[in-house]
Amino acid sequence: MCGQEFTAKALLFTLKSFDDASDKVPKEKCDEYFFHRFVSGTSVVDNEFSNLPKVRDVLKARGLLPKPRG
């Protein structure tokens, strides 16, 4: 959907965001934590967030999109 280069770079920066020393004790559920890190990683590659709708669609299809609170 977004291409191999975008995906590889987004995953690289997603993994780097998991190693953020300021966030060692996640307060979010796992799916929320992953989603926010992934959005952070993709924003490094695509700072205009033009791929975010596609990313959300893929994560939703794979069951990785966080469920709405409420």
Phi, psi and omega per residue, in radians:
M1 nan -0.898 -3.107
C2 -1.791 -0.133 3.123
G3 1.699 2.668 -3.073
Q4 -1.134 -0.734 -3.109
E5 -1.129 -0.803 3.110
F6 -1.045 -0.822 -3.086
T7 -1.100 -0.782 -3.140
A8 -1.089 -0.793 3.135
K9 -1.168 -0.722 3.123
A10 -1.068 -0.747 3.121
L11 -1.160 -0.667 3.094
L12 -1.031 -0.858 -3.120
F13 -1.263 -0.465 3.026
T14 -1.120 -0.831 3.122
L15 -1.077 -0.671 3.096
K16 -1.107 -0.611 -3.135
S17 -1.243 -0.396 3.059
F18 -1.203 -0.388 -3.095
D19 -1.676 0.343 3.140
D20 -1.288 2.015 -3.067
A21 -1.112 -0.394 -3.120
S22 -1.357 -0.093 -3.055
D23 -2.331 0.912 -3.089
K24 -1.373 -0.361 3.130
V25 -2.050 1.603 -3.107
P26 -1.122 2.343 3.124
K27 -1.728 -0.072 -3.109
E28 -1.714 2.839 2.991
K29 -1.170 2.797 -3.063
C30 -0.962 -0.815 -3.103
D31 -1.147 -0.627 3.091
E32 -1.197 -0.770 3.140
Y33 -1.037 -0.843 3.136
F34 -1.083 -0.819 -3.098
F35 -1.024 -0.816 -3.120
H36 -1.160 -0.635 3.078
R37 -1.182 -0.680 -3.137
F38 -1.176 -0.715 3.077
V39 -1.077 -0.712 3.093
S40 -1.075 -0.774 3.127
G41 -1.117 -0.732 3.140
T42 -1.215 -0.514 -3.132
S43 -1.165 -0.447 3.088
V44 -1.187 -0.667 -3.115
V45 -1.435 -0.608 -3.057
D46 -2.337 1.424 -3.039
N47 -1.279 -0.053 3.033
E48 -1.662 -0.053 3.136
F49 1.008 0.499 -3.129
S50 -1.194 -0.419 3.121
N51 -1.610 -0.085 -3.063
L52 -1.007 -0.737 3.094
P53 -1.032 -0.702 3.103
K54 -1.153 -0.736 3.132
V55 -1.073 -0.783 3.111
R56 -1.053 -0.727 3.129
D57 -1.089 -0.755 3.135
V58 -1.147 -0.806 3.141
L59 -1.102 -0.671 3.112
K60 -1.130 -0.776 3.134
A61 -1.087 -0.512 -3.135
R62 -1.633 0.032 3.136
G63 1.314 0.408 -3.103
L64 -1.869 0.005 3.100
L65 -1.390 2.285 -3.124
P66 -1.078 2.535 3.097
K67 -1.342 2.501 3.135
P68 -1.079 2.501 3.104
R69 -1.360 2.621 3.055
G70 2.500 nan nan
